[in-house]
Amino acid sequence: MAEQKVSPPEEFDARIVQAPLQGLLRNIDSELVRRLRRAVTSRDSEAERSVSLFLTMIRLTKNCYEAVSFICSDSDDSPKRKREFVLILPPTNRQLLDLLFTLVFMLDDFPTRTVAYELGGYRQAREDHTVPNRRSADAGTHQPGDPFHFPRRLPLPASL
């Protein structure tokens, strides 16, 4: 079998895309903050809910992007920059892709799917809290009125 020589990868200059991408993220964040203030002022709860969800997603995306940029940067040899930190990149990239796919899915029917998304998050938080702590709840150490008390059964919309 003939051996194929693999050429080394070309070096990518990230500075070409970093400044425009950072500007885009900053502008989107500023626009969403303006829209959120407008929604709060006009007491439009639907717009407030959807814009705050977009704002949360863009801020998570920006944070992940900046963290990945910092970890992958070779511009300084700070002792705080450990090569082992690169191991966080696969889960971070998966998180970014998951966020992107969730957003694409939700945009097909945004008002309905955002409600389902929020209720799903609430349901997951409730299950994470009640199932592991069932023993303490049964023993009477977990009382209604505690800051993290979730009732055993919550009424959910019929559409879920």
Residue frames as qw, qx, qy, qz and C-alpha x, y, z in Angstrom:
[[0.000, 0.891, 0.454, 0.000, 0.00, 0.00, 0.00],
 [0.415, 0.466, -0.023, 0.781, 1.41, 3.38, -0.98],
 [0.330, -0.546, -0.453, 0.622, 1.91, 5.83, 1.82],
 [0.150, 0.826, 0.307, 0.448, 0.28, 9.18, 1.35],
 [0.380, -0.021, -0.312, 0.871, 2.08, 12.20, 2.67],
 [0.151, -0.841, -0.519, 0.017, -0.17, 14.42, 4.67],
 [0.302, 0.515, -0.065, 0.800, 0.63, 18.06, 4.32],
 [0.224, -0.285, -0.581, 0.729, 0.68, 20.12, 7.49],
 [0.067, 0.813, 0.579, -0.010, -2.42, 22.23, 8.07],
 [0.271, 0.555, 0.067, 0.784, -2.29, 25.82, 6.98],
 [0.229, -0.276, -0.518, 0.777, -2.11, 28.35, 9.75],
 [0.049, -0.753, -0.564, -0.335, -5.34, 30.27, 10.22],
 [0.179, 0.126, -0.244, 0.945, -5.12, 33.93, 11.19],
 [0.150, -0.612, -0.763, 0.146, -8.10, 34.36, 13.53],
 [0.109, -0.450, -0.153, 0.873, -7.61, 38.13, 13.64],
 [0.067, -0.094, -0.592, -0.797, -9.32, 38.30, 10.23],
 [0.402, -0.477, -0.666, -0.409, -12.67, 37.23, 11.71],
 [0.401, -0.372, -0.641, 0.538, -12.29, 38.14, 15.38],
 [0.022, -0.182, -0.144, 0.972, -12.82, 41.89, 15.17],
 [0.404, -0.128, -0.422, -0.801, -15.94, 41.70, 12.94],
 [0.560, -0.326, -0.757, -0.085, -17.39, 38.84, 15.00],
 [0.322, -0.323, -0.560, 0.692, -16.80, 40.63, 18.29],
 [0.138, 0.072, -0.056, -0.986, -18.39, 43.76, 16.82],
 [0.492, -0.218, -0.627, -0.563, -21.40, 41.74, 15.65],
 [0.510, -0.366, -0.744, 0.229, -21.85, 40.13, 19.08],
 [0.177, -0.252, -0.356, 0.882, -21.54, 43.52, 20.81],
 [0.264, -0.014, -0.261, -0.929, -24.08, 45.12, 18.44],
 [0.530, -0.302, -0.721, -0.328, -26.57, 42.28, 18.83],
 [0.414, -0.352, -0.666, 0.511, -26.25, 42.48, 22.62],
 [0.021, -0.183, -0.155, 0.971, -26.82, 46.26, 22.59],
 [0.392, -0.120, -0.465, -0.785, -29.84, 45.95, 20.30],
 [0.542, -0.345, -0.764, -0.069, -31.39, 43.22, 22.46],
 [0.281, -0.310, -0.532, 0.736, -30.85, 45.31, 25.60],
 [0.177, 0.067, -0.093, -0.978, -32.65, 48.24, 23.89],
 [0.516, -0.199, -0.620, -0.556, -35.52, 45.98, 22.85],
 [0.476, -0.329, -0.765, 0.282, -35.76, 44.49, 26.33],
 [0.092, -0.237, -0.350, 0.901, -35.97, 47.94, 27.91],
 [0.348, -0.021, -0.327, -0.879, -38.67, 48.89, 25.40],
 [0.552, -0.255, -0.753, -0.252, -40.64, 45.72, 26.20],
 [0.367, -0.323, -0.671, 0.557, -40.36, 46.29, 29.95],
 [0.046, 0.160, 0.121, -0.979, -41.42, 49.92, 29.60],
 [0.482, -0.028, -0.392, -0.784, -44.41, 49.04, 27.44],
 [0.567, -0.136, 0.660, -0.473, -45.31, 46.10, 29.75],
 [0.791, 0.331, -0.354, -0.374, -45.28, 43.68, 26.81],
 [0.678, -0.442, 0.574, -0.122, -44.63, 40.43, 28.68],
 [0.917, 0.303, 0.251, 0.071, -44.45, 38.29, 25.53],
 [0.513, 0.779, -0.214, 0.290, -41.79, 40.51, 23.95],
 [0.302, -0.767, 0.498, -0.268, -39.96, 40.74, 27.28],
 [0.863, -0.208, 0.456, -0.062, -39.87, 36.95, 27.60],
 [0.865, 0.431, 0.157, 0.202, -38.66, 36.31, 24.06],
 [0.321, 0.847, -0.272, 0.325, -36.08, 39.11, 24.00],
 [0.464, -0.693, 0.510, -0.209, -34.69, 38.10, 27.40],
 [0.928, -0.012, 0.366, 0.063, -34.30, 34.53, 26.09],
 [0.694, 0.650, -0.012, 0.309, -32.41, 35.78, 23.02],
 [0.026, -0.877, 0.359, -0.318, -30.27, 38.04, 25.22],
 [0.736, -0.477, 0.471, -0.091, -29.39, 35.13, 27.51],
 [0.916, 0.240, 0.266, 0.183, -28.46, 32.97, 24.53],
 [0.504, 0.782, -0.127, 0.343, -26.28, 35.65, 22.92],
 [0.258, -0.820, 0.435, -0.268, -24.48, 36.33, 26.20],
 [0.860, -0.255, 0.441, 0.020, -23.80, 32.62, 26.74],
 [0.818, 0.494, 0.144, 0.258, -22.53, 32.40, 23.17],
 [0.220, 0.883, -0.250, 0.330, -20.28, 35.43, 23.60],
 [0.546, -0.676, 0.467, -0.163, -18.89, 34.10, 26.87],
 [0.916, -0.008, 0.382, 0.122, -18.12, 30.69, 25.34],
 [0.663, 0.687, 0.024, 0.295, -16.54, 32.28, 22.27],
 [0.009, -0.885, 0.358, -0.297, -14.29, 34.52, 24.39],
 [0.727, -0.485, 0.480, -0.075, -13.29, 31.58, 26.60],
 [0.900, 0.246, 0.291, 0.213, -12.40, 29.45, 23.57],
 [0.442, 0.831, -0.112, 0.318, -10.49, 32.37, 22.05],
 [0.318, -0.817, 0.434, -0.209, -8.52, 32.82, 25.27],
 [0.840, -0.270, 0.469, 0.025, -7.69, 29.14, 25.59],
 [0.834, 0.396, 0.277, 0.269, -6.65, 28.78, 21.95],
 [0.196, 0.964, -0.153, 0.093, -4.62, 31.99, 21.88],
 [0.853, -0.091, -0.067, 0.509, -0.87, 31.81, 21.72],
 [0.209, 0.860, 0.002, 0.467, -0.34, 35.56, 21.97],
 [0.193, -0.738, 0.493, -0.419, 1.17, 35.37, 25.45],
 [0.658, 0.062, -0.735, 0.154, 2.80, 32.71, 27.54],
 [0.438, -0.569, 0.278, -0.638, 1.11, 33.55, 30.81],
 [0.066, 0.186, -0.945, 0.262, 1.69, 30.95, 33.53],
 [0.524, 0.171, 0.524, -0.650, -2.08, 30.96, 34.05],
 [0.734, 0.418, -0.242, -0.477, -2.55, 29.61, 30.53],
 [0.507, -0.296, 0.810, 0.008, -2.12, 25.87, 30.87],
 [0.275, 0.219, -0.757, -0.550, -2.12, 23.58, 27.86],
 [0.003, 0.213, 0.966, -0.148, -4.44, 21.21, 29.71],
 [0.308, 0.422, 0.347, -0.779, -7.20, 23.84, 29.55],
 [0.336, 0.246, -0.588, -0.694, -7.73, 22.85, 25.92],
 [0.073, -0.148, -0.986, 0.021, -9.59, 19.77, 27.21],
 [0.237, 0.476, 0.548, -0.645, -12.60, 21.98, 27.95],
 [0.210, 0.325, -0.393, -0.834, -13.06, 22.80, 24.25],
 [0.188, -0.152, -0.895, -0.375, -15.06, 19.73, 23.12],
 [0.087, -0.571, -0.770, 0.270, -17.80, 20.17, 25.75],
 [0.029, 0.568, 0.109, -0.815, -17.82, 23.93, 25.16],
 [0.161, 0.187, -0.612, -0.752, -18.16, 23.45, 21.40],
 [0.149, -0.341, -0.917, -0.141, -20.94, 20.94, 21.97],
 [0.047, -0.603, -0.550, 0.576, -22.69, 23.45, 24.21],
 [0.107, 0.453, -0.200, -0.862, -22.45, 26.13, 21.50],
 [0.202, -0.005, -0.800, -0.565, -23.80, 23.76, 18.85],
 [0.120, -0.457, -0.864, 0.173, -26.60, 22.66, 21.16],
 [0.035, 0.590, 0.288, -0.753, -27.53, 26.30, 21.69],
 [0.165, 0.304, -0.484, -0.804, -27.48, 26.94, 17.93],
 [0.199, -0.171, -0.904, -0.337, -29.63, 23.89, 17.14],
 [0.062, -0.535, -0.724, 0.431, -32.08, 24.81, 19.91],
 [0.104, 0.533, 0.036, -0.839, -32.40, 28.30, 18.51],
 [0.202, 0.144, -0.688, -0.682, -32.92, 27.04, 14.95],
 [0.160, -0.339, -0.926, -0.036, -35.58, 24.61, 16.20],
 [0.036, -0.580, -0.563, 0.588, -37.35, 27.30, 18.23],
 [0.075, 0.361, -0.198, -0.908, -37.43, 29.84, 15.40],
 [0.090, -0.212, -0.847, -0.480, -39.86, 27.64, 13.41],
 [0.403, -0.679, -0.506, -0.347, -42.64, 28.42, 15.91],
 [0.285, 0.349, -0.468, 0.760, -41.02, 30.82, 18.36],
 [0.444, -0.435, 0.204, -0.756, -43.92, 31.80, 20.68],
 [0.923, -0.212, -0.128, -0.294, -45.03, 28.21, 21.30],
 [0.860, 0.144, -0.379, 0.310, -41.59, 26.64, 21.48],
 [0.163, 0.497, -0.458, 0.719, -40.13, 29.22, 23.85],
 [0.659, -0.426, 0.196, -0.588, -42.86, 28.45, 26.35],
 [0.984, -0.041, -0.167, -0.041, -42.14, 24.72, 26.00],
 [0.604, 0.419, -0.427, 0.527, -38.39, 25.44, 26.38],
 [0.153, -0.519, 0.412, -0.733, -38.92, 27.41, 29.58],
 [0.831, -0.304, 0.112, -0.453, -41.32, 24.85, 31.05],
 [0.923, 0.158, -0.320, 0.147, -38.87, 22.08, 30.17],
 [0.350, 0.463, -0.494, 0.648, -36.13, 23.93, 32.06],
 [0.470, -0.445, 0.322, -0.691, -38.42, 24.43, 35.04],
 [0.956, -0.115, -0.097, -0.252, -39.47, 20.78, 34.96],
 [0.772, 0.283, -0.442, 0.359, -35.81, 19.67, 34.86],
 [0.039, 0.488, -0.483, 0.726, -34.94, 21.94, 37.79],
 [0.715, -0.346, 0.175, -0.582, -37.86, 20.57, 39.75],
 [0.976, 0.016, -0.213, -0.045, -36.87, 16.96, 39.05],
 [0.560, 0.412, -0.494, 0.522, -33.22, 17.61, 39.88],
 [0.169, -0.459, 0.450, -0.748, -34.28, 19.06, 43.18],
 [0.765, -0.258, 0.166, -0.566, -37.07, 16.74, 44.27],
 [0.935, 0.106, -0.332, -0.062, -35.75, 13.32, 43.25],
 [0.553, 0.294, -0.598, 0.500, -32.35, 13.44, 45.00],
 [0.073, -0.257, 0.512, -0.816, -33.87, 15.08, 48.07],
 [0.646, -0.325, -0.486, -0.492, -36.93, 12.88, 48.37],
 [0.633, -0.236, -0.652, 0.345, -35.59, 11.31, 51.61],
 [0.190, -0.081, -0.372, 0.905, -35.13, 14.67, 53.30],
 [0.392, -0.197, -0.217, -0.872, -38.56, 15.81, 52.09],
 [0.706, -0.305, -0.593, -0.238, -40.15, 12.62, 53.47],
 [0.554, -0.191, -0.589, 0.556, -38.29, 13.05, 56.76],
 [0.202, -0.891, -0.403, 0.049, -39.85, 16.46, 57.22],
 [0.490, -0.458, 0.061, 0.739, -36.63, 18.44, 56.89],
 [0.144, 0.085, 0.467, 0.868, -37.79, 20.02, 53.63],
 [0.131, 0.588, 0.648, -0.467, -40.76, 22.23, 54.34],
 [0.271, 0.740, 0.440, 0.429, -42.94, 24.32, 52.04],
 [0.190, -0.981, -0.023, 0.024, -41.66, 27.85, 52.31],
 [0.655, -0.387, 0.360, 0.540, -38.03, 26.78, 51.92],
 [0.161, 0.689, -0.273, -0.652, -36.44, 28.84, 49.14],
 [0.210, 0.329, -0.798, -0.460, -36.01, 25.79, 46.91],
 [0.456, 0.182, 0.807, -0.327, -39.24, 23.99, 47.70],
 [0.354, 0.104, -0.584, -0.723, -41.04, 22.64, 44.64],
 [0.751, -0.018, 0.349, -0.560, -44.45, 21.05, 45.05],
 [0.539, -0.088, 0.829, 0.122, -44.66, 17.37, 44.14],
 [0.408, 0.479, 0.701, 0.336, -47.04, 17.97, 41.28],
 [0.012, 0.425, -0.054, -0.904, -47.25, 21.07, 39.19],
 [0.603, 0.627, 0.446, -0.212, -50.05, 21.84, 36.76],
 [0.278, -0.280, 0.559, 0.729, -48.60, 21.86, 33.25],
 [0.502, 0.407, -0.151, -0.748, -50.30, 22.97, 30.06],
 [0.861, 0.196, 0.430, -0.189, -52.10, 20.24, 28.13],
 [0.642, 0.726, -0.228, -0.096, -49.89, 20.91, 25.09],
 [0.052, 0.663, -0.738, 0.112, -46.83, 19.42, 26.83]]
